[in-house]
Amino acid sequence: MSVTHELMIAGFGGQGVLFAGKILVYAGLLAGKEVSWLPSYGPEMRGGTANINVMISDTMIGSPIVTNPTMLVAMNQPSLEKFEKDVKKDGIILIDSTLIPAQVKRADVKTCYIPATKLAEDKGLKGLANMIMVGKVTKELGVFDLEVVKAATSKSVPERKQDLLASNLRAIEIGFNYMEG
């Protein structure tokens, strides 16, 4: 049976939403999956809202547009408010609970509250909440393992920012290993 995972990652511009999507798509490629990556952001980018549609599938992808994601990663309150209703029944919603005080209203989805921004700051990884969420997405999806995501990250961090690679990998591990409650 073929499986297609339709993800939407949404937050403020500058939170690394597009980069997080890029890592997941690259991991999908390395795992031999069909993938698509479709960004959407306002003209102000930094500070404006940004979201990305990511598809990872066993079969060819007909359209890169995600209207009813199987997983939503909400990095801010407006993103949760805008997209919560669109998540498929039995889907997953991952929330950065540091920035989103609200609770998911739906009972037909799995919800994970991850204080990603606080975890990043507490671990000296300020600005890497997005990578903590990549780790949690990896764990929840179960499509590829942690090593594949680390390899994708190594290939995606630009040469001029290689000094940040170890921090990014550490943030992914924190998210992957995070247990609620």
C-alpha positions as CSV (number, residue, x, y, z in Angstrom):
1,M,0.0,0.0,0.0
2,S,1.4,3.3,-1.0
3,V,1.5,6.1,1.6
4,T,1.7,9.9,0.9
5,H,2.5,12.2,3.8
6,E,1.2,15.7,3.3
7,L,2.8,18.2,5.7
8,M,2.3,21.9,6.3
9,I,4.9,23.8,8.3
10,A,3.7,27.3,9.2
11,G,5.0,30.2,11.3
12,F,6.5,33.7,11.1
13,G,9.0,34.5,8.5
14,G,12.5,34.2,10.0
15,Q,11.6,31.1,12.1
16,G,13.2,28.8,9.6
17,V,10.0,27.2,8.3
18,L,11.2,27.0,4.7
19,F,14.6,25.5,5.8
20,A,12.8,22.9,7.9
21,G,10.8,21.9,4.9
22,K,13.9,21.7,2.7
23,I,15.6,19.3,5.2
24,L,12.5,17.0,5.3
25,V,12.3,17.0,1.5
26,Y,16.0,16.2,1.1
27,A,15.7,13.4,3.7
28,G,12.8,12.0,1.6
29,L,15.0,12.1,-1.5
30,L,17.8,10.3,0.4
31,A,15.3,7.7,1.5
32,G,14.2,7.0,-2.1
33,K,10.8,8.7,-1.8
34,E,9.0,11.0,-4.2
35,V,8.9,14.5,-2.8
36,S,7.6,18.0,-3.4
37,W,8.3,21.4,-1.7
38,L,6.1,24.4,-2.2
39,P,6.8,27.5,-0.2
40,S,4.3,30.3,0.4
41,Y,5.1,33.6,2.2
42,G,4.0,37.2,2.3
43,P,6.1,40.0,0.8
44,E,7.7,40.9,4.1
45,M,9.0,37.3,4.7
46,R,10.8,38.1,7.9
47,G,8.1,38.8,10.5
48,G,5.3,38.0,8.0
49,T,3.7,34.6,7.9
50,A,5.3,31.8,6.0
51,N,4.3,28.2,5.3
52,I,5.5,25.4,3.3
53,N,3.8,22.4,1.7
54,V,5.9,19.2,1.8
55,M,4.9,15.9,0.3
56,I,6.7,12.7,0.8
57,S,5.3,9.7,-1.0
58,D,6.0,6.1,-2.2
59,T,4.4,7.0,-5.5
60,M,4.5,9.9,-8.0
61,I,3.0,13.2,-6.7
62,G,0.3,14.7,-8.9
63,S,0.2,18.1,-7.3
64,P,2.5,19.8,-4.8
65,I,-0.4,21.7,-3.1
66,V,-1.5,20.5,0.3
67,T,-5.0,21.6,1.3
68,N,-5.7,18.9,3.9
69,P,-2.4,18.0,5.6
70,T,-1.8,14.7,7.4
71,M,0.6,16.7,9.6
72,L,0.6,20.4,10.6
73,V,3.6,21.9,12.3
74,A,2.4,25.2,13.9
75,M,5.2,27.5,15.0
76,N,2.9,30.4,16.0
77,Q,-0.7,31.1,17.1
78,P,-1.9,32.6,13.7
79,S,-0.7,29.4,11.9
80,L,-2.6,27.2,14.3
81,E,-5.7,29.3,14.0
82,K,-5.5,29.3,10.2
83,F,-4.7,25.7,9.5
84,E,-6.0,23.5,12.4
85,K,-9.3,22.9,10.7
86,D,-7.7,21.7,7.5
87,V,-5.7,18.8,9.1
88,K,-7.1,15.4,8.0
89,K,-9.0,13.3,10.6
90,D,-6.5,11.1,12.4
91,G,-3.7,13.5,11.4
92,I,-1.1,15.0,13.6
93,I,-0.6,18.6,14.8
94,L,2.8,19.5,16.3
95,I,2.8,22.8,18.2
96,D,5.6,25.0,19.5
97,S,3.9,25.4,22.9
98,T,6.4,28.1,23.9
99,L,4.8,30.5,21.4
100,I,1.3,29.0,21.3
101,P,-0.7,29.1,24.6
102,A,-3.9,27.7,22.9
103,Q,-4.9,24.0,22.9
104,V,-6.0,22.2,19.8
105,K,-9.8,22.1,19.8
106,R,-10.2,18.9,17.8
107,A,-10.4,15.5,19.3
108,D,-10.0,13.6,16.0
109,V,-6.2,14.4,15.6
110,K,-3.1,13.5,17.6
111,T,-1.6,16.6,19.1
112,C,2.0,17.0,20.4
113,Y,2.9,20.1,22.4
114,I,6.7,20.7,22.1
115,P,8.2,23.8,23.8
116,A,10.6,24.1,20.9
117,T,11.6,27.7,21.4
118,K,12.2,27.3,25.1
119,L,14.2,24.0,24.6
120,A,16.4,25.7,22.0
121,E,17.1,28.7,24.3
122,D,17.7,26.4,27.3
123,K,20.2,24.3,25.4
124,G,22.1,27.3,23.9
125,L,20.5,26.8,20.5
126,K,18.6,30.0,20.2
127,G,16.9,30.3,16.8
128,L,16.8,26.5,16.2
129,A,13.3,25.7,17.3
130,N,12.6,24.8,13.7
131,M,15.2,22.1,13.8
132,I,13.8,20.7,17.1
133,M,10.5,20.4,15.2
134,V,12.3,18.6,12.3
135,G,13.4,16.1,14.9
136,K,9.9,15.6,16.2
137,V,8.5,15.4,12.7
138,T,11.0,12.7,11.9
139,K,10.0,10.7,15.0
140,E,6.2,11.1,14.4
141,L,6.3,10.3,10.6
142,G,8.5,7.3,10.9
143,V,9.3,7.5,7.1
144,F,13.1,7.8,7.5
145,D,15.5,7.5,10.4
146,L,17.4,10.1,12.3
147,E,20.7,9.4,10.4
148,V,19.0,10.2,7.0
149,V,17.7,13.5,8.4
150,K,21.2,14.3,9.7
151,A,22.7,13.5,6.3
152,A,20.1,15.8,4.7
153,T,20.9,18.6,7.1
154,S,24.7,18.2,6.4
155,K,24.0,18.6,2.7
156,S,21.5,21.5,3.2
157,V,23.5,23.8,5.5
158,P,25.4,26.2,3.2
159,E,29.2,26.2,3.2
160,R,29.3,29.7,4.7
161,K,27.3,28.4,7.7
162,Q,29.1,25.1,8.3
163,D,30.0,26.4,11.8
164,L,26.2,26.0,12.7
165,L,25.9,22.4,11.5
166,A,26.7,20.7,14.8
167,S,24.1,23.0,16.6
168,N,21.5,22.1,14.0
169,L,22.2,18.3,14.4
170,R,22.0,18.7,18.2
171,A,18.6,20.5,17.9
172,I,17.2,17.7,15.6
173,E,18.3,15.1,18.2
174,I,16.6,17.0,21.0
175,G,13.3,17.1,19.0
176,F,13.6,13.4,18.0
177,N,14.1,12.4,21.7
178,Y,11.6,14.8,23.2
179,M,8.9,13.1,25.3
180,E,5.8,15.0,26.5
181,G,4.7,15.2,30.1
